[in-house]
Amino acid sequence: MNGKTKEPLGRGLAALIRPVTRPEIPQQKTEEKIVTEIRTENISEIEIAKISPNPFQPRKDFNQEALDELKQSIQQHGVIQPITVRKISDEKFQLISGERRLRACQELGKEKIPAYVMEVHTDEQMLEFALIENLQREHLNPIEVAVSYQRLIDECKLTHEQVSEKVGKSRTAVTNNLRLLKLPQTIQDGVREGKISEGHARGLAAIPTEMEQLVVFNKVIKFDLSVRKVEQIVQELNQGNKLRTRVPKKYFPPNEVEEKLRNSLGTKVMVKQKAKGNGEIVVEYYSPDDLERLIELLAK
């Protein structure tokens, strides 16, 4: 984040946060003072035990190393950015955003945490607010971002254009990101786990068939292909060329193969594997009877 508040998000928040009803303010108070008073009133130190999790949390993967770094920062500097909650009763609050900060404080054994208390009255508003807030503030992986966009469309009844306005992205960027959800689950998991980049995933999404997507995905993993190389493969496929890569065969370490064959055949076995993946298996025998025994075993 560069610290700049994006204008589209501001409009999204305005739709979710109802104006605070306040007594008439004397004329001498400036607009700046009024805003400061409202912000101050909406920030509270809340007992962590009174805060329940966000049922609409879009983030599913929490990196423990990053969480440990956040804990160290909080120990040194405190919670710089308050979490956001909504009040659901006099003694209960529900988290809207800031789950990493809340988890870090819980693990540090803190009893209270600074929080913005927002007026969010419906679950649909809660979902929209949580998704947009996380998309703007949290480090979501590309699949989590795509899932969040899809939930805004499906559950909040927003169009692609409305989603792009609320999150401050172009409509094309939103649409391209949503295409990642059409990839096979294996590839989506690879993106979540950081095995391939978002650039790789977008290239794979442009491949016509699921089988070819998986073939290229396996090649990216095995040979550490660049995004540019994936784009070249996609271009060849779109031009009608056959995929030059093959599904990687399962690799058996020679020593493991030798041990399995020795146990099965009861004789010395050597496996000679070549660079291209081919090779030969040498099976020793010690007499005509032993050869006949091995022929019988291998014929089975």
C-alpha positions as CSV (number, residue, x, y, z in Angstrom):
1,M,0.0,0.0,0.0
2,N,1.3,3.5,-0.7
3,G,-0.8,5.1,2.0
4,K,-3.0,7.0,-0.4
5,T,-6.8,6.5,0.0
6,K,-8.4,5.6,-3.3
7,E,-11.4,7.6,-4.1
8,P,-13.5,4.6,-5.2
9,L,-13.1,3.1,-1.8
10,G,-14.3,6.3,-0.2
11,R,-17.5,6.1,-2.1
12,G,-17.9,2.5,-1.0
13,L,-17.5,3.3,2.6
14,A,-19.9,6.2,2.4
15,A,-22.6,3.8,1.3
16,L,-22.0,1.6,4.2
17,I,-21.5,4.0,7.1
18,R,-24.6,5.9,8.1
19,P,-24.1,9.5,9.2
20,V,-23.7,10.1,12.9
21,T,-26.7,11.9,14.4
22,R,-25.3,14.7,16.4
23,P,-26.8,17.8,18.2
24,E,-26.6,21.1,16.3
25,I,-23.0,22.3,16.4
26,P,-22.3,26.0,17.1
27,Q,-21.2,28.0,14.0
28,Q,-17.8,28.8,15.3
29,K,-16.6,25.2,15.0
30,T,-14.9,24.5,11.7
31,E,-15.5,21.6,9.5
32,E,-12.0,20.2,10.3
33,K,-12.8,20.2,14.0
34,I,-16.2,18.4,13.4
35,V,-14.5,15.6,11.4
36,T,-11.9,15.2,14.1
37,E,-14.5,14.9,16.8
38,I,-16.5,12.3,14.8
39,R,-13.4,10.2,14.2
40,T,-12.3,10.4,17.8
41,E,-15.7,9.3,19.0
42,N,-15.7,6.3,16.7
43,I,-12.4,4.9,17.9
44,S,-12.5,2.9,21.1
45,E,-10.3,0.6,23.1
46,I,-12.3,-2.6,23.0
47,E,-11.8,-5.8,25.0
48,I,-10.6,-8.5,22.6
49,A,-12.8,-11.1,24.4
50,K,-15.9,-9.1,23.3
51,I,-15.0,-9.3,19.6
52,S,-16.3,-12.2,17.5
53,P,-14.7,-13.3,14.2
54,N,-15.9,-12.0,10.8
55,P,-18.1,-14.7,9.2
56,F,-17.5,-13.0,5.8
57,Q,-13.7,-13.0,6.0
58,P,-12.3,-13.4,2.5
59,R,-8.8,-14.3,3.6
60,K,-8.3,-18.0,4.2
61,D,-4.6,-18.3,4.3
62,F,-2.6,-16.6,7.1
63,N,1.2,-16.8,6.9
64,Q,2.6,-17.5,10.3
65,E,5.9,-15.9,9.5
66,A,4.2,-12.7,8.5
67,L,2.0,-12.9,11.6
68,D,5.1,-13.2,13.8
69,E,6.6,-10.1,12.2
70,L,3.4,-8.2,12.9
71,K,3.5,-9.3,16.5
72,Q,7.1,-8.0,16.8
73,S,6.0,-4.7,15.3
74,I,3.0,-4.4,17.7
75,Q,5.3,-5.2,20.7
76,Q,7.6,-2.3,19.7
77,H,5.1,0.3,18.4
78,G,1.6,-0.8,19.4
79,V,-1.3,-1.2,17.0
80,I,-0.8,1.7,14.6
81,Q,-3.9,1.1,12.5
82,P,-7.0,0.3,14.4
83,I,-9.2,-2.7,13.4
84,T,-12.7,-2.1,12.2
85,V,-15.8,-3.6,14.0
86,R,-19.5,-3.2,14.2
87,K,-21.5,-3.2,17.4
88,I,-24.0,-6.0,17.6
89,S,-25.1,-5.4,21.3
90,D,-24.0,-3.5,24.3
91,E,-21.3,-6.0,25.2
92,K,-20.5,-7.6,21.8
93,F,-18.8,-6.5,18.6
94,Q,-18.1,-8.3,15.3
95,L,-14.9,-7.9,13.4
96,I,-15.1,-6.3,10.0
97,S,-11.5,-6.1,9.0
98,G,-8.1,-6.4,10.7
99,E,-8.1,-10.1,11.6
100,R,-4.3,-10.3,11.4
101,R,-3.9,-7.5,13.9
102,L,-6.5,-9.1,16.1
103,R,-4.8,-12.5,16.0
104,A,-1.4,-10.9,16.7
105,C,-2.8,-9.2,19.8
106,Q,-4.5,-12.3,21.0
107,E,-1.3,-14.3,20.7
108,L,0.6,-11.5,22.5
109,G,-2.0,-11.8,25.4
110,K,-3.3,-8.3,25.0
111,E,-6.7,-7.6,26.6
112,K,-7.7,-4.6,24.5
113,I,-7.3,-3.3,20.9
114,P,-8.0,0.0,19.3
115,A,-11.0,-0.2,16.9
116,Y,-13.1,1.9,14.6
117,V,-16.8,1.2,15.5
118,M,-18.8,1.4,12.3
119,E,-22.6,1.5,11.8
120,V,-23.3,-1.5,9.6
121,H,-26.8,-2.7,9.9
122,T,-27.2,-5.6,7.5
123,D,-25.2,-8.7,6.6
124,E,-25.1,-7.6,3.0
125,Q,-23.5,-4.3,4.0
126,M,-21.2,-6.2,6.3
127,L,-20.1,-8.5,3.5
128,E,-19.5,-5.6,1.1
129,F,-17.6,-3.6,3.6
130,A,-15.4,-6.6,4.7
131,L,-14.6,-7.5,1.1
132,I,-13.7,-4.0,0.0
133,E,-11.8,-3.2,3.2
134,N,-9.7,-6.4,2.8
135,L,-9.1,-5.8,-0.9
136,Q,-7.8,-2.4,-0.1
137,R,-5.8,-3.1,3.0
138,E,-4.8,-6.7,3.2
139,H,-2.2,-8.7,1.2
140,L,-4.6,-11.2,-0.4
141,N,-3.2,-13.7,-2.9
142,P,-4.7,-13.5,-6.5
143,I,-7.2,-16.3,-5.9
144,E,-8.5,-14.7,-2.7
145,V,-8.9,-11.4,-4.6
146,A,-10.8,-13.2,-7.4
147,V,-13.0,-15.0,-4.8
148,S,-13.7,-11.6,-3.2
149,Y,-14.7,-10.1,-6.5
150,Q,-17.0,-13.0,-7.3
151,R,-18.7,-12.7,-3.9
152,L,-19.3,-9.0,-4.5
153,I,-21.0,-10.0,-7.7
154,D,-22.9,-13.0,-6.4
155,E,-23.9,-12.0,-2.9
156,C,-23.9,-8.2,-3.1
157,K,-25.5,-8.1,-6.6
158,L,-22.8,-5.9,-8.0
159,T,-21.8,-5.7,-11.7
160,H,-18.2,-5.9,-12.9
161,E,-18.3,-2.1,-13.4
162,Q,-19.5,-1.5,-9.9
163,V,-16.9,-3.8,-8.4
164,S,-14.1,-2.0,-10.4
165,E,-15.4,1.4,-9.1
166,K,-15.5,0.2,-5.5
167,V,-12.0,-1.4,-5.4
168,G,-10.3,1.2,-7.6
169,K,-9.4,-1.2,-10.4
170,S,-10.2,-1.1,-14.1
171,R,-13.0,-3.3,-15.3
172,T,-10.5,-5.2,-17.4
173,A,-8.4,-6.0,-14.4
174,V,-11.4,-7.2,-12.4
175,T,-12.5,-9.4,-15.3
176,N,-9.0,-10.9,-15.9
177,N,-8.7,-11.7,-12.2
178,L,-12.1,-13.4,-12.2
179,R,-10.9,-15.7,-15.0
180,L,-8.5,-17.3,-12.6
181,L,-11.5,-19.0,-10.9
182,K,-12.1,-21.0,-14.1
183,L,-8.7,-22.7,-13.7
184,P,-8.5,-26.3,-12.4
185,Q,-8.4,-26.5,-8.6
186,T,-4.8,-27.9,-8.8
187,I,-3.6,-24.7,-10.5
188,Q,-5.6,-22.4,-8.2
189,D,-3.9,-24.2,-5.2
190,G,-0.6,-23.6,-6.9
191,V,-1.3,-19.9,-7.0
192,R,-2.4,-19.8,-3.4
193,E,0.8,-21.6,-2.3
194,G,3.0,-19.4,-4.4
195,K,4.2,-22.1,-6.7
196,I,3.4,-20.0,-9.7
197,S,2.8,-16.2,-10.0
198,E,-0.4,-14.4,-11.0
199,G,1.2,-13.7,-14.4
200,H,1.7,-17.5,-14.9
201,A,-1.9,-18.1,-13.9
202,R,-3.3,-15.5,-16.3
203,G,-1.3,-17.1,-19.1
204,L,-2.6,-20.5,-18.2
205,A,-6.2,-19.2,-18.1
206,A,-5.8,-18.3,-21.8
207,I,-5.1,-21.9,-22.8
208,P,-8.1,-23.5,-24.4
209,T,-8.4,-26.8,-22.6
210,E,-8.1,-27.9,-19.0
211,M,-5.8,-30.8,-20.0
212,E,-3.4,-28.4,-21.7
213,Q,-3.5,-26.0,-18.8
214,L,-2.4,-28.8,-16.4
215,V,0.3,-29.9,-18.8
216,V,1.8,-26.5,-19.0
217,F,1.3,-25.9,-15.3
218,N,3.4,-29.1,-14.6
219,K,6.1,-27.8,-17.0
220,V,6.2,-24.4,-15.2
221,I,6.8,-26.2,-11.9
222,K,9.3,-28.7,-13.2
223,F,11.4,-26.4,-15.4
224,D,10.7,-23.1,-13.7
225,L,9.3,-21.6,-16.9
226,S,9.0,-17.8,-17.1
227,V,5.8,-15.9,-17.7
228,R,7.1,-15.0,-21.1
229,K,7.6,-18.7,-22.0
230,V,4.0,-19.5,-21.0
231,E,2.8,-16.6,-23.2
232,Q,4.7,-18.1,-26.1
233,I,3.1,-21.5,-25.5
234,V,-0.3,-19.9,-25.4
235,Q,0.4,-18.0,-28.7
236,E,1.4,-21.3,-30.4
237,L,-1.7,-23.0,-29.2
238,N,-3.9,-20.2,-30.3
239,Q,-2.3,-20.5,-33.8
240,G,-3.4,-24.1,-34.0
241,N,0.0,-25.7,-33.2
242,K,0.0,-28.8,-31.1
243,L,1.4,-28.6,-27.6
244,R,5.1,-29.6,-27.7
245,T,5.3,-30.4,-24.1
246,R,4.2,-33.7,-22.6
247,V,2.8,-34.6,-19.3
248,P,5.8,-35.1,-17.0
249,K,6.2,-38.8,-16.2
250,K,6.5,-39.9,-12.6
251,Y,10.1,-39.9,-11.6
252,F,11.5,-43.0,-9.8
253,P,14.9,-42.6,-8.2
254,P,17.2,-45.4,-9.7
255,N,18.2,-46.6,-6.2
256,E,14.6,-47.1,-5.2
257,V,13.8,-49.0,-8.4
258,E,16.9,-51.2,-7.9
259,E,15.8,-52.0,-4.4
260,K,12.2,-52.9,-5.4
261,L,13.4,-55.2,-8.2
262,R,16.1,-56.9,-6.1
263,N,13.4,-57.7,-3.5
264,S,11.0,-58.9,-6.2
265,L,13.5,-60.9,-8.3
266,G,15.9,-62.0,-5.6
267,T,19.0,-61.0,-7.6
268,K,21.3,-58.1,-8.3
269,V,19.7,-55.3,-10.5
270,M,21.2,-52.2,-11.9
271,V,19.2,-49.2,-13.3
272,K,21.0,-46.9,-15.7
273,Q,19.1,-43.7,-16.3
274,K,20.0,-41.3,-19.1
275,A,19.5,-37.6,-19.3
276,K,16.5,-37.8,-21.6
277,G,14.6,-39.9,-19.2
278,N,15.2,-43.2,-20.9
279,G,17.6,-45.9,-19.8
280,E,18.1,-49.6,-19.2
281,I,17.7,-52.2,-16.5
282,V,20.4,-54.9,-16.1
283,V,19.4,-58.1,-14.3
284,E,22.1,-60.6,-13.3
285,Y,21.6,-64.4,-13.2
286,Y,24.1,-67.0,-12.1
287,S,23.0,-70.3,-13.8
288,P,20.7,-71.6,-16.5
289,D,18.2,-72.6,-13.7
290,D,18.4,-69.1,-12.3
291,L,17.7,-67.6,-15.7
292,E,14.7,-69.8,-16.2
293,R,13.5,-68.7,-12.7
294,L,13.8,-65.0,-13.7
295,I,12.1,-65.5,-17.1
296,E,9.2,-67.2,-15.3
297,L,9.0,-64.3,-12.8
298,L,9.2,-61.6,-15.5
299,A,6.7,-63.3,-17.7
300,K,4.1,-63.1,-14.9
